[in-house]
Amino acid sequence: MQDRDDAERAKQVEQALTHYPIGDRVGVEHIPMGLIHGTYRVESATGMYIVQRLHPDLSSDSNLRDYQAVTAHLADQSFPAPRLILTGEGNPSADVRGDRYRLTTFLKGESYDCVKNTRMVKEAALMLGSFHTAMADFRYEFQAGRPLHDSPKHLEFLQSALRQFRNHPMMGEVGPLAEKVSTDLPRHFLPTPWASRVVHGDPKISNVLFDPATGRAVGLIDLDSCARHTVLVDIGDAVRSWCREGPEDQATPFLADRFRAFCEGYRQSDAPLSGAERPLIAPSCRLITLELASRFLRDALEDRYFGWDAARFASRPAHNLARAKGCLFLYESMAGQREEMEKVVGEVWG
């Protein structure tokens, strides 16, 4: 069944590519990365490209317009990010059997699922801060209106799922974890108002590309979630992803030396961060970690959103449960190192 599904997907990708003026295709390779889209590397007579089968929640006209505006602005800023390629008809995507496919330029660089060392964190932080700086004069009004890091809303979604799926076979494990999230998450809501800036929205380490020869960060990908928010949500999400060992579906502790490397790299980028924002860096890391736990627990019940590893887990709910447990372990580890995190922020920013 899986082989048949893969073959059918391959046919759809080939059909989608006929809409683009990229010349004869030499090869198409599936890239098993990311939790949301289906991603393929395309080699043609005119170069290398990336084509993605977009997740239905991220394939609306408004999502595509936002993506097009962001990538065009970054191109004007000479920032290393993908550039959207329009179809021969001038459309931002190609529709094939109910799915939408988007083509972008290919960026050279390696993507890693896990951080290897503190230098990697510092390089990635410099890239993230440079992105925030590049988007500082972006005047476009986002249209998609997705609840990006709307922590109270995500908590509402979780509680709604708990009510709807109260007889779910995994409720015995999900319930106690959800109770912990429901208790602790509101204690970390960020104070308002905050300085609204353009954020990446999903700065996990696999979305930063590196030059394997030099170790330098050379690109930033996966720009579907860009929106206006406080940059603290990007910082918190990056720290959650980068300042630990191993994948997020394992119980691994928070690493303070990587947090210091993050702060030093971000500070080096000269991205603006006010005196009011700096004391909220450490709390924002705990906030985003709990928020993501809430999303994984919700999808453990709803079984519809996040991708999952069929080679390691029996089902999407099982993988999401493991991810939620990993988030909560990391959250407790962060909480135990709260004073050290605050000390690092004070030393780096003065």
Sequence and secondary structure as in RCSB ss.txt:
>XXXX:A:sequence
MQDRDDAERAKQVEQALTHYPIGDRVGVEHIPMGLIHGTYRVESATGMYIVQRLHPDLSSDSNLRDYQAVTAHLA
DQSFPAPRLILTGEGNPSADVRGDRYRLTTFLKGESYDCVKNTRMVKEAALMLGSFHTAMADFRYEFQAGRPLHD
SPKHLEFLQSALRQFRNHPMMGEVGPLAEKVSTDLPRHFLPTPWASRVVHGDPKISNVLFDPATGRAVGLIDLDS
CARHTVLVDIGDAVRSWCREGPEDQATPFLADRFRAFCEGYRQSDAPLSGAERPLIAPSCRLITLELASRFLRDA
LEDRYFGWDAARFASRPAHNLARAKGCLFLYESMAGQREEMEKVVGEVWG
>XXXX:A:secstr
 HHHHHHHHHHHHHHHHTTS   SEEEEEEE   SSSEEEEEEETTEEEEEEE  GGG SHHHHHHHHHHHHHHH
HTT SS  EE  TTS SSEEETTEEEEEEE   SEE SS  SHHHHHHHHHHHHHHHHHTTT      S   TT 
HHHHHHHHHHHHHHTTT TTHHHHHHHHHHHHHHGGGG   SS   EEE S   GGGEEE TTT  EEEE   TT
 EEE HHHHHHHHHHHHSBSS TTS   B HHHHHHHHHHHHHTT    TTTGGGHHHHHHHHHHHHHHHHHHHH
HH  SS   TTT SSHHHHHHHHHHHHHHHHHHHHHTHHHHHHHHHHHH 
